[in-house]
Amino acid sequence: MQWFGPGSVEEGSVKADIDLRVGGRYRISFNAKGEYNEVGGVYREVVPNQRLVFSWAWHSTPERESLVTISMKPEGSGTLLTFLHEQFADATARDNHERGWTELFAKLESYLA
C-alpha cells in the first residue's frame, strides 16, 4: 500500500481488501487529487511466485472490465516481472491506465531501492 497507485495518490489513503485465491475478490481504494477511487475484480489464476491473473474494473464503470496478467521469474539475483493489462473498452482507457501503471512502477522502483 506504500507504493500503490499513480503519483497523485494521497499518502495514507490506500486501503485494500484481498482474498488471494482463484475466484477470490479484491478491492482497492485510494484518494487522488481530492477524489475517491475504487477498483476491484476477481482472481482468475494464482500460481505463487509465478503468475497472477485478475479482472480489473473501476467502481464508477463496472461494465468496463479489463484483464491484468503479472508473470514473474527468477533472473540473476532478482526477479523479472512481466505486466500485461488488456481488453480495454477504448484507446483512452488504455492510455490512462498506461500512465497510471507507469507512475505506479516508478513508485515501486523507488520503494525497492
N, C-alpha and C positions, 0 to 999 in steps of 0.2 A: 504494500500500500504506500510505501515511501517513494516509489518511483512511477506508479501507475498514472496513465493519462497524459494528455498533451501538456505543453509548458504552462498553459493558463490555469491548471488545476490549483485551487486554493489549498494551501498546506493544511493538513489535518482533516480535510473534508472527505477523503476516500473511505468508503465502507464497502465491505464485501461479504456476501453470504455464498458459500461454496459447498456443494455436495459432489465431490470429485469422484464420480463413478459413471459408467455408461448408463445413460438415462437420467442421471442426476442433473439438477439445475444449478445455475449460478445467477447472481445478481450483484452488480457493482454500481455504486452511486458516488457522485462527487459534485462539488460546486466549481464552476469555472466562469470567470467574468461575471460573477453575481447571479449566475443561472444554475438551477439544479439539473443534473444529468443522470440518467439511469439506463443501463444496458444489461441485457441478460440473455440467457439461452440454455441449451441442453447439451451435455457432453455426449458425443456420438461415438468416440473412440478414445480409450485411455490405455496407453502402454507405458508404464512407468519408465522414466528416463529415456524414452524414445520418441513418443508421438502422442499428440493431443489434438483432437478434432472436436469442434463445437460450433453450434449455431450462434449467431450474433444479431440481436435486434434491439434497437433503442426503444425505450418505454413510450416515447412520443410517436413512433412509427413502427408498431409491432408487425405490421404486414410486410415490411421491407427487410425480411430476414436474409442474412448472408452467411457465409461459412468461413471459419478460420481453421487452418491446419498449421500446427507447430511441430516440427521434427527436430530431434536432437541426436547428435552422435559424437563420440569422442574424437577429438582432433588434437594431436600433440599433447600438450599439458592442459588443454582446455576443452571446450565443447563448441561444435559448430551448430548453430541454431538456424534453421530454415523456416521462414514465416511466409504463409500464403493466406491472403484474405481475398475471397472471390464471391461471385454470384451477387454483385451489386445491382440495385434497381436501375441505376443510371451512372453516367460518367461523373456527374457532380458528386454523388455519394462516394464513388471510388476515389476521386481526387481529395475530398475532405478527409476520408479515412487514411489515405496515404500520408497526408500532412500530420494528422494526429499520431499515427503509428511512428512516423519518423521522429517526432518530438519525444514520444514515449521511449523509444530505443536510445535516444541521446541521453535521457534521464537515467535509464538503466545503466548505460556505459559509465556515466559519472558515479553512480551509486556503487558500482563494482570496482572502480579504480582505487 
